[in-house]
Amino acid sequence: SPQLMLYGDPIPTCSELKFLGFLFDNRLSWIPHIRNLKSKYLRPINILLNYGCSTKRLSHIYITLILPRLDCGSQLYKSVNNAVSGVLDTV
């Protein structure tokens, strides 16, 4: 990676950066962002299923809380290969 300077001081680089809710990696592969989404939303769904939440209530929670957050930025996922985009299918 090129060394960028600002007033003679090097600007540090990082491999991942969170900006406006999106996790950018240095290759723009979206893999860390998609894995983060999966771990973030699959855990509450599993907790609700383990405590016997009805499917109607679970569907309502999914539609109102989880689906809008998954749809936000879904245009960016078009550049991801099918194996990576299949990770979100479980959610």
trRosetta pair geometry for C-beta under 8 A, 3 or more apart (Angstrom, degrees):
i j d omega theta_ij theta_ji phi_ij phi_ji
1 13 5.7 43 119 -73 154 179
1 26 7.6 -65 -87 -165 136 138
3 10 5.7 -54 -171 -129 98 112
4 10 7.0 106 75 -157 50 64
4 11 4.4 -28 91 38 103 119
4 13 7.9 109 24 -62 106 99
5 8 6.1 2 180 -118 119 14
5 9 6.6 142 -157 68 74 30
5 10 5.8 -49 -99 -95 68 48
5 11 6.9 -163 -98 -10 15 85
6 9 5.8 -34 69 65 73 85
6 11 5.4 73 -7 -61 110 103
13 26 7.5 57 169 -104 112 129
14 17 5.8 112 82 -63 122 91
14 26 7.8 -167 103 -61 47 107
15 25 6.3 -4 158 -152 73 81
15 26 5.2 -73 -144 -13 54 117
16 23 6.0 -3 -171 -178 110 94
16 24 6.9 157 -155 83 56 50
16 25 5.1 -26 -98 -101 78 70
16 26 7.6 -88 -64 -23 44 77
16 32 5.6 -65 -116 95 133 170
17 23 7.5 159 80 -156 35 51
17 24 5.0 -17 63 61 87 100
18 21 7.4 1 -176 -120 94 9
18 22 7.1 166 -150 82 58 37
18 23 5.2 -25 -96 -99 78 69
18 24 7.5 173 -90 17 25 73
19 22 6.0 -27 69 61 69 86
19 24 6.2 -2 23 -2 108 119
21 72 7.4 -2 110 121 142 135
21 73 7.8 -151 105 -32 106 139
22 33 5.9 -5 -165 -122 68 139
22 73 6.0 156 -93 -111 114 152
22 76 7.5 51 -134 37 138 172
23 32 5.0 -107 126 110 129 102
23 33 3.9 177 55 -87 94 78
23 36 5.5 93 -2 13 152 152
24 28 6.8 -20 -157 -99 86 68
24 33 7.5 26 -65 -54 30 123
25 28 6.7 -165 68 -61 72 23
25 29 5.9 -33 66 37 128 85
25 30 7.5 -148 20 -57 105 20
25 31 6.9 -20 7 47 152 82
25 32 5.1 122 -56 15 121 122
25 33 7.6 -132 -17 -21 95 90
28 79 7.6 -11 139 109 102 146
29 32 8.0 86 76 2 93 76
29 80 7.1 89 176 -112 60 87
29 84 7.5 -147 161 -108 93 169
30 33 4.9 -58 -161 45 67 117
30 34 5.6 67 142 -25 88 103
30 76 6.3 155 -94 136 142 106
30 77 6.3 -164 139 -104 161 64
30 79 7.2 121 -2 75 131 97
30 80 5.2 -85 64 -74 126 122
30 84 7.1 117 88 144 93 140
31 34 6.0 -57 -143 38 29 108
31 35 6.3 26 160 -15 65 108
31 80 7.6 148 -66 -133 64 119
31 84 5.6 -91 -100 -136 82 132
32 35 5.8 -58 -144 41 31 109
32 36 6.1 35 156 -23 65 108
33 36 5.7 -55 -149 35 29 113
33 37 6.5 31 152 -20 63 103
33 73 7.9 -94 158 136 141 150
34 37 5.7 -49 -149 33 34 113
34 38 6.5 34 153 -20 64 104
34 77 7.2 101 -85 -115 117 112
34 80 7.0 94 -44 -134 147 167
34 84 6.0 112 59 169 163 95
34 85 7.4 -110 -128 -101 152 41
34 87 5.4 98 146 74 118 132
34 88 6.0 -94 -159 -48 100 103
35 38 5.7 -52 -148 35 33 113
35 39 6.4 25 158 -12 66 106
35 87 6.7 -50 -84 160 61 155
36 39 6.1 -58 -145 41 29 103
36 40 5.9 31 156 -25 64 114
37 40 5.6 -61 -144 37 26 114
37 41 6.3 -8 171 7 65 113
37 69 7.6 178 -139 131 105 102
37 70 6.6 110 -178 -107 134 78
37 88 6.5 -1 101 -104 127 106
37 91 7.2 -83 135 -21 93 167
38 41 6.9 -78 -144 47 20 87
38 42 5.5 12 173 -17 65 123
38 87 5.5 -78 -60 151 146 101
38 88 6.2 -129 -76 -95 95 57
38 90 6.9 50 -143 65 112 109
38 91 5.7 -140 -122 -45 66 121
39 42 6.4 -51 -117 37 22 106
39 43 6.6 30 177 -26 56 110
40 43 7.2 -78 -178 22 14 107
41 44 6.5 -54 -155 37 43 103
41 45 6.5 41 153 -17 70 110
41 66 5.0 109 -153 -135 133 115
41 69 7.3 171 -74 83 135 129
41 70 7.3 -58 5 -62 170 106
41 91 5.2 59 94 -146 118 130
42 45 5.7 -61 -151 40 36 113
42 46 6.2 36 154 -20 70 108
42 90 6.6 15 -105 115 128 106
42 91 5.4 -100 -72 -96 86 88
43 46 5.9 -57 -147 36 28 109
43 47 6.5 29 155 -20 63 105
44 47 5.5 -52 -147 34 36 114
44 48 6.4 35 156 -18 67 104
45 48 5.8 -55 -151 37 32 109
45 49 6.4 30 152 -18 65 107
45 58 7.2 82 -145 -157 83 109
45 62 7.3 47 -104 -85 116 100
45 66 7.5 18 -62 -69 113 160
45 91 7.2 159 -1 -145 152 69
46 49 5.6 -54 -145 38 33 111
46 50 6.2 34 156 -21 66 106
47 50 5.8 -56 -147 35 29 110
47 51 6.5 14 159 -6 64 110
48 51 6.2 -66 -147 44 29 101
48 53 4.0 -19 172 5 91 149
48 57 7.9 -144 -177 110 127 105
48 58 5.8 149 126 -105 133 98
48 61 6.9 -158 -106 57 171 163
49 52 7.9 53 179 -64 31 18
49 53 6.3 -70 -79 40 32 98
49 58 7.0 50 -75 -107 76 146
53 57 5.3 -114 180 85 95 119
53 58 5.1 115 118 -62 116 97
53 61 7.9 -17 167 4 148 142
54 57 4.7 87 61 12 88 102
54 58 6.7 -155 93 -6 43 90
55 58 5.4 -54 -140 41 33 114
55 59 6.1 40 157 -24 66 104
56 59 5.8 -53 -149 34 27 112
56 60 6.6 27 151 -18 61 105
57 60 5.6 -52 -149 35 34 113
57 61 6.4 35 152 -18 66 104
58 61 5.7 -52 -147 36 32 111
58 62 6.3 35 153 -21 64 106
59 62 5.6 -53 -146 36 31 113
59 63 6.3 26 158 -17 65 108
60 63 6.0 -56 -144 38 28 107
60 64 6.2 8 164 -3 65 114
61 64 6.4 -69 -141 47 24 97
61 65 5.5 -24 -179 23 66 120
61 66 7.1 49 134 -6 74 105
62 65 7.1 -71 -117 52 13 81
62 66 5.0 -45 -146 44 55 120
62 67 6.0 69 152 -33 71 99
63 66 7.9 10 -21 49 12 80
63 67 5.4 -9 -132 13 36 138
64 67 7.7 61 6 34 13 100
64 68 7.7 -15 179 -4 28 114
65 68 7.5 -94 179 32 12 99
65 69 7.4 -10 155 -3 53 116
66 69 6.1 -72 -159 41 35 106
66 70 6.2 27 154 -17 73 110
66 91 7.0 -147 171 165 132 110
67 70 5.7 -58 -143 39 33 109
67 71 6.1 31 159 -19 68 109
68 71 5.7 -57 -143 39 31 110
68 72 6.5 40 156 -29 65 100
69 72 5.7 -41 -147 23 34 115
70 74 6.9 51 141 -73 65 108
70 88 6.5 139 -151 -169 120 129
70 91 6.7 176 -92 106 141 132
71 74 5.1 -45 -154 -20 45 129
73 76 4.9 -28 -179 21 82 120
73 77 7.1 88 132 -26 79 92
74 77 5.5 -45 -158 24 49 117
75 78 6.2 -27 -174 -6 45 114
76 79 6.8 -48 178 22 52 105
77 80 5.0 -43 -164 20 63 121
77 85 5.6 113 169 -110 112 106
77 88 7.7 -35 -140 8 157 149
80 84 4.5 -102 174 84 115 124
80 85 5.0 137 97 -54 115 93
81 84 5.5 87 62 14 74 100
81 85 7.1 -154 96 -1 34 94
82 85 5.8 -61 -138 45 34 106
82 86 6.0 44 159 -32 67 106
83 86 5.9 -52 -152 26 26 117
83 87 7.9 45 145 -35 53 88
84 87 5.9 -30 -172 -2 43 115
85 88 6.4 -46 -173 27 52 106
85 89 7.7 69 134 -34 64 95
86 89 5.1 -29 -161 4 56 124
87 90 7.0 -49 178 16 40 105
88 91 5.4 -49 -164 32 61 112
